Amino acid sequence: MKFRRTLFWDTDPKKIDVKKNAQYIIERIADFGNDKEARWALEFYNKALLKKVVAKSRSLRPDTRKLWTMLIQK
């Protein structure tokens, strides 16, 4: 997945490690990602990790948390 610069404005998207920076990526995509990026995250990361990040994240907006909780349950 090639990450958009506007999604990761505070770092160089080319230097992001999808495994090491999973929480960071999931949070950004959940809050600011487009449909393509959301689909990628849902397919790439396992449900257990997605549930953990969504449940414990201190940066996700409340509406984002509700939406992703529903998406992960499917």
C-alpha positions in Angstrom: 0.0 0.0 0.0 1.3 3.4 -0.9 0.3 5.9 1.8 -0.9 9.4 1.0 1.3 12.2 2.2 -1.9 14.0 3.4 -2.8 11.1 5.6 0.6 10.9 7.2 1.5 14.6 7.2 3.8 14.4 10.2 6.2 11.8 8.8 7.6 10.4 5.6 5.0 7.9 4.3 7.8 5.9 2.6 9.5 5.2 5.9 6.4 3.7 7.7 6.7 0.1 8.6 3.2 -1.6 8.3 4.0 -4.1 11.0 6.0 -2.0 13.5 3.7 1.1 13.1 0.4 -0.8 12.9 -1.4 1.2 15.7 -0.4 4.5 14.1 -1.5 3.4 10.7 -4.8 2.0 11.9 -5.6 5.1 13.9 -4.8 7.4 11.0 -6.8 5.4 8.4 -9.7 5.0 10.8 -10.0 8.8 11.4 -8.8 10.3 8.1 -8.5 7.5 5.5 -10.6 7.1 2.4 -12.6 4.0 1.4 -9.7 2.3 -0.4 -7.4 2.8 2.6 -10.1 1.5 5.1 -10.6 -1.6 3.0 -6.9 -2.2 2.9 -6.6 -1.9 6.7 -9.5 -4.3 7.2 -8.0 -6.9 4.9 -4.3 -6.5 5.9 -4.6 -6.4 9.7 -6.2 -9.2 11.7 -9.4 -8.6 13.5 -7.8 -9.1 17.0 -5.3 -6.3 16.3 -8.0 -4.0 14.9 -10.3 -4.5 17.9 -7.4 -3.9 20.3 -6.4 -0.6 18.6 -9.9 0.7 18.2 -10.8 -0.2 21.8 -7.7 1.2 23.5 -6.8 4.1 21.2 -6.7 7.5 23.0 -6.7 9.5 19.8 -9.7 8.1 17.8 -12.7 10.3 17.7 -15.9 8.8 19.4 -17.8 8.5 16.1 -14.8 6.9 14.4 -14.6 4.4 17.3 -18.3 3.5 16.9 -18.1 3.0 13.2 -14.9 0.9 13.3 -16.3 -1.2 16.1 -19.3 -2.0 13.8 -17.1 -2.7 10.8 -14.8 -5.1 12.7 -17.7 -7.1 14.0 -18.8 -8.1 10.5 
